[in-house]
Amino acid sequence: MFERVFLIAEAGSNHNGNLDTAVELVHRAKEAGADAIKFQDFTLPSLFEPQQYEETLKLKNSGWRREIERLSVKPAWHEVLARAANEANIHYFSTPFSFEAVDSLDRYVPFYKVASGDITHLLLLERIAQKGKGVFLSTGSSSIEEIERAVRLLERYTLPFICIMHCIMLYPPPDETLHLNFIGTLKKHFNHPVGFSDHTTHTEAAALAVVKGARAIEKHFTLNREQQDADHKNSLDPRCFSELVRVVRRCERMLGNPERPICEEEARERIFARRGAYAARDLKRGEVVSADGIHFLRPNVGIGAEDFARLKNRKLKADVTIGTPLTWAMFD
């Protein structure tokens, strides 16, 4: 699954509470080149203690409660979205924020996402792990010890994969907070694929994350960034997401393989770029060639400059005029 970078279009709640919009997001994500489309499965009572939330955040009205209810994925949507994704040949999955969501998603999704805020909700992680499916684990605002605790819990179960998603819990995060070098730290610390959940509004961070070794990229996705509320402002529209796909795939091609093979086209360039042995003056039959009798010039069509030592004590079988490329056939 991670042979190439796995690209996730994070629809989240950008469906605006409309099933038709959610279905369109599925199809537009596929057209843009995403490998998967992801939603978020939350409800007000399963995620919030409303009064305490308002007091803690010093909210002056309760309008956000209606907004949460409006943007909740309805249980009946899962079958419709899963079918749409199957028809479009794109993976459909979601972030469950409750035990009930984990269970209701089970028959429709091939893997789960754990939100950064739930990396310490060990009971929820355990419920997810019990389903035996792959897990994308977001790590925003988490210490390496907290990440390790969550990963070790998931490792107690036989899962197809655990992909640890480097993430900054800011929307959008300033450049200096991204710390993309931490991807390498996660790769060294854990024997699992590492990805990047990208909350920036551009494509540069995702490209650099791929260079740093990310095997999955998650990016917020919307039909129109000019819409209000939800995550529209911090998302890419289909055109921009297509550009993200193009940039990531190009990065993959440029990174290539660790072995550094020499392609056929590059090998041909060696003839013109490297130096070969040429007669620096007229050379006589029986002459033992020395440094003063040879120039090493481009192109290399005979004996390469690297083989000068092998010419020692070799005698010419015939006269050679100045400027002639030397070949092994000319020597005894």
Legacy VTK file of the C-alpha trace (Angstrom):
# vtk DataFile Version 3.0
C-alpha trace
ASCII
DATASET POLYDATA
POINTS 332 float
0.000 0.000 0.000
2.894 2.354 0.704
4.989 1.386 -2.332
4.228 4.917 -3.475
3.023 7.888 -1.427
-0.595 7.357 -0.353
-2.555 10.566 -0.954
-5.559 11.264 1.257
-8.133 13.952 0.506
-9.411 14.973 3.944
-13.014 16.028 3.286
-13.668 16.243 7.022
-16.828 18.259 7.471
-16.501 20.167 4.188
-19.693 18.464 3.005
-21.599 21.238 4.829
-24.124 18.747 6.125
-25.245 17.822 2.609
-25.004 14.238 1.366
-24.948 15.232 -2.302
-21.973 17.479 -1.590
-20.258 14.618 0.238
-20.759 12.342 -2.775
-19.414 15.031 -5.084
-16.351 15.347 -2.857
-15.739 11.628 -3.349
-15.804 11.899 -7.126
-13.821 15.117 -7.316
-11.137 13.675 -5.049
-10.760 10.726 -7.394
-10.554 13.042 -10.418
-7.876 15.082 -8.632
-5.718 11.970 -8.166
-6.298 11.111 -4.512
-5.935 7.520 -3.357
-8.488 7.948 -0.574
-11.221 10.288 0.636
-11.683 10.715 4.387
-14.500 12.170 6.462
-14.935 12.781 10.208
-17.536 10.892 12.226
-18.542 12.952 15.282
-21.644 14.049 17.147
-22.122 16.732 19.757
-22.848 14.374 22.703
-20.075 11.904 21.786
-17.341 14.540 21.588
-18.209 17.544 23.774
-19.396 18.542 27.211
-21.019 21.698 25.817
-21.268 23.875 28.902
-17.715 23.189 30.040
-16.476 23.679 26.469
-18.098 27.123 26.342
-16.700 28.102 29.724
-13.190 26.895 28.905
-13.093 28.616 25.501
-15.047 31.623 26.827
-17.657 31.276 24.097
-20.412 33.852 24.429
-23.116 31.977 22.524
-24.051 28.387 21.819
-24.353 28.656 18.046
-21.419 26.286 17.652
-23.617 23.471 19.008
-25.992 23.750 16.050
-23.008 23.902 13.719
-21.605 20.652 15.114
-24.970 18.963 14.704
-25.261 20.281 11.138
-21.822 19.026 10.146
-22.157 15.571 11.701
-22.052 12.657 9.275
-25.385 10.864 9.501
-25.146 7.071 10.023
-27.125 6.443 6.835
-24.466 8.271 4.814
-21.826 5.586 5.239
-23.395 3.107 2.868
-23.991 5.787 0.231
-20.460 7.206 0.469
-18.818 3.788 0.550
-20.748 2.763 -2.555
-19.845 6.017 -4.335
-16.179 5.500 -3.450
-16.253 1.903 -4.647
-17.767 2.978 -7.971
-15.152 5.715 -8.321
-12.339 3.298 -7.366
-11.127 5.370 -4.422
-10.755 4.299 -0.779
-13.363 5.650 1.643
-12.643 5.937 5.361
-13.262 8.195 8.325
-12.099 9.428 11.711
-14.381 7.985 14.399
-14.762 10.028 17.568
-16.789 7.476 19.534
-17.152 3.750 20.084
-20.452 3.884 18.195
-18.747 5.489 15.190
-16.020 2.830 15.208
-18.653 0.114 15.113
-20.901 1.731 12.505
-17.946 2.348 10.179
-16.583 -1.168 10.464
-18.471 -2.698 7.541
-17.721 0.218 5.213
-14.076 1.212 5.687
-10.779 -0.603 5.000
-8.924 1.393 7.675
-9.412 4.044 10.346
-7.933 7.431 11.212
-7.197 8.510 14.780
-7.341 12.266 15.335
-4.435 13.969 17.092
-6.666 14.910 19.999
-7.523 11.256 20.618
-3.999 9.857 20.735
-4.403 9.685 24.540
-7.929 8.187 24.361
-6.549 4.686 24.808
-9.963 3.032 25.097
-10.936 4.444 21.702
-7.633 3.277 20.206
-8.256 -0.178 21.607
-11.766 -0.287 20.147
-10.357 0.665 16.756
-7.530 -1.861 16.987
-9.987 -4.635 17.819
-11.434 -4.262 14.312
-8.149 -5.551 12.882
-7.818 -2.861 10.229
-5.057 -0.461 9.289
-4.692 2.719 11.306
-3.501 6.197 10.412
-2.409 7.741 13.728
-2.175 11.532 13.853
0.353 12.902 16.328
-0.318 16.643 16.550
0.787 18.247 19.836
2.121 14.881 21.076
5.417 13.996 22.710
7.436 11.040 21.470
6.457 9.213 24.682
2.744 9.746 23.993
3.178 8.555 20.424
5.068 5.486 21.599
2.365 4.614 24.128
-0.326 4.749 21.445
1.747 2.779 18.954
2.590 0.064 21.495
-1.111 -0.328 22.273
-1.948 -0.733 18.581
0.944 -3.164 18.139
-0.718 -5.572 20.547
-3.164 -6.320 17.753
-2.503 -7.836 14.335
-3.118 -4.884 12.036
-2.307 -4.563 8.318
-0.418 -1.351 9.042
0.081 1.475 11.504
0.955 4.704 9.688
2.225 7.374 12.067
1.175 10.790 10.757
3.419 13.708 11.695
1.042 16.588 12.329
1.012 20.118 13.713
-2.233 20.975 15.502
-2.503 24.499 14.066
-4.736 25.686 11.229
-2.732 26.763 9.317
0.679 26.238 10.962
3.459 28.810 10.408
6.455 27.447 8.514
8.707 27.467 11.564
6.339 25.155 13.450
6.313 22.349 10.864
9.545 20.597 11.943
9.489 18.233 8.977
12.811 16.764 10.092
10.788 15.021 12.798
9.572 12.646 10.080
13.062 11.168 10.065
12.990 10.871 13.844
9.717 8.944 13.701
11.118 6.648 11.002
14.130 5.808 13.154
12.117 5.360 16.342
9.320 3.181 14.940
9.276 0.317 12.479
6.197 1.680 10.739
5.473 3.887 7.735
5.366 7.586 8.544
3.146 10.159 6.871
2.317 13.841 7.123
-1.068 15.338 7.922
-0.644 18.715 6.256
-2.624 21.693 7.553
-0.796 24.289 5.464
-2.585 26.091 2.632
0.095 25.314 0.029
1.845 22.292 -1.517
5.476 22.971 -0.608
5.339 21.323 2.833
3.846 18.121 1.422
6.554 17.951 -1.245
9.288 18.428 1.353
7.659 15.817 3.591
7.904 13.313 0.742
11.586 14.164 0.364
11.962 13.544 4.115
10.457 10.078 3.727
6.699 10.490 4.240
4.764 7.565 2.751
1.335 9.164 3.134
0.095 12.723 2.750
-3.230 13.892 4.123
-4.529 17.250 2.926
-7.840 18.993 3.616
-10.080 18.995 0.553
-13.048 21.146 -0.459
-15.055 21.958 -3.553
-14.642 25.707 -2.964
-12.222 27.436 -0.587
-14.370 30.591 -0.508
-17.061 28.893 1.562
-17.452 29.872 5.190
-17.093 27.694 8.298
-15.843 24.081 8.457
-12.253 23.724 7.110
-12.771 25.325 3.699
-10.202 28.096 4.171
-7.469 25.623 5.130
-8.279 23.193 2.315
-7.280 22.680 -1.296
-9.904 22.776 -4.023
-9.847 20.125 -6.786
-7.539 22.151 -9.022
-5.026 22.763 -6.232
-5.252 19.168 -5.029
-4.454 18.011 -8.571
-1.366 20.207 -8.418
-0.437 18.614 -5.078
-0.706 15.172 -6.675
1.453 16.284 -9.590
4.119 17.718 -7.273
4.195 14.654 -5.009
4.397 12.198 -7.895
7.193 14.243 -9.451
9.057 14.243 -6.138
8.768 10.450 -6.081
10.208 10.186 -9.579
13.096 12.479 -8.683
13.868 10.610 -5.462
14.164 7.316 -7.342
15.946 4.369 -5.727
18.664 4.228 -3.043
20.934 2.171 -5.325
21.619 5.039 -7.801
21.321 3.074 -11.063
22.791 4.549 -14.246
20.081 4.734 -16.868
20.747 3.962 -20.507
20.431 7.597 -21.539
22.933 8.749 -18.899
25.333 5.954 -19.824
25.434 7.265 -23.393
26.414 10.681 -22.060
29.562 9.172 -20.547
31.011 8.770 -24.064
30.855 12.517 -24.644
31.633 13.707 -21.112
34.555 11.431 -20.213
38.068 11.489 -21.621
39.753 8.912 -23.773
43.371 8.385 -24.886
44.530 10.102 -28.126
47.957 10.164 -29.763
49.613 13.453 -28.741
52.148 13.054 -31.560
52.956 10.582 -34.293
53.693 7.235 -32.624
55.853 4.490 -34.115
55.342 0.756 -34.336
57.012 -1.020 -31.380
56.989 2.142 -29.293
56.114 1.798 -25.622
53.627 4.617 -25.058
54.405 7.053 -22.209
52.569 10.040 -20.770
54.159 12.470 -23.212
52.696 10.539 -26.149
49.051 10.684 -24.999
46.389 13.347 -24.581
43.186 12.499 -22.712
40.372 14.249 -24.519
36.627 14.063 -25.131
34.923 11.957 -26.413
36.033 8.651 -25.007
35.749 6.295 -27.970
38.624 3.973 -27.123
40.782 3.546 -24.027
39.422 5.552 -21.112
41.546 7.865 -18.982
40.964 5.558 -16.014
42.937 2.797 -17.820
46.183 4.701 -18.307
48.045 2.456 -15.853
47.158 -0.607 -17.965
49.054 0.887 -20.939
52.409 0.560 -19.182
54.867 -1.660 -21.044
52.417 -2.096 -23.944
53.957 -1.849 -27.452
52.194 -0.509 -30.502
51.616 -2.997 -33.326
51.605 -0.272 -36.005
52.296 3.408 -36.571
49.668 5.829 -35.183
49.251 9.382 -36.426
48.700 12.346 -34.113
45.088 12.836 -32.998
44.089 9.202 -33.440
42.050 7.674 -30.578
43.907 4.753 -29.023
42.229 1.333 -28.713
43.398 -1.928 -27.175
43.588 -3.480 -30.660
46.576 -1.230 -31.438
48.732 -2.861 -28.749
50.383 -6.244 -28.261
LINES 1 333
332 0 1 2 3 4 5 6 7 8 9 10 11 12 13 14 15 16 17 18 19 20 21 22 23 24 25 26 27 28 29 30 31 32 33 34 35 36 37 38 39 40 41 42 43 44 45 46 47 48 49 50 51 52 53 54 55 56 57 58 59 60 61 62 63 64 65 66 67 68 69 70 71 72 73 74 75 76 77 78 79 80 81 82 83 84 85 86 87 88 89 90 91 92 93 94 95 96 97 98 99 100 101 102 103 104 105 106 107 108 109 110 111 112 113 114 115 116 117 118 119 120 121 122 123 124 125 126 127 128 129 130 131 132 133 134 135 136 137 138 139 140 141 142 143 144 145 146 147 148 149 150 151 152 153 154 155 156 157 158 159 160 161 162 163 164 165 166 167 168 169 170 171 172 173 174 175 176 177 178 179 180 181 182 183 184 185 186 187 188 189 190 191 192 193 194 195 196 197 198 199 200 201 202 203 204 205 206 207 208 209 210 211 212 213 214 215 216 217 218 219 220 221 222 223 224 225 226 227 228 229 230 231 232 233 234 235 236 237 238 239 240 241 242 243 244 245 246 247 248 249 250 251 252 253 254 255 256 257 258 259 260 261 262 263 264 265 266 267 268 269 270 271 272 273 274 275 276 277 278 279 280 281 282 283 284 285 286 287 288 289 290 291 292 293 294 295 296 297 298 299 300 301 302 303 304 305 306 307 308 309 310 311 312 313 314 315 316 317 318 319 320 321 322 323 324 325 326 327 328 329 330 331
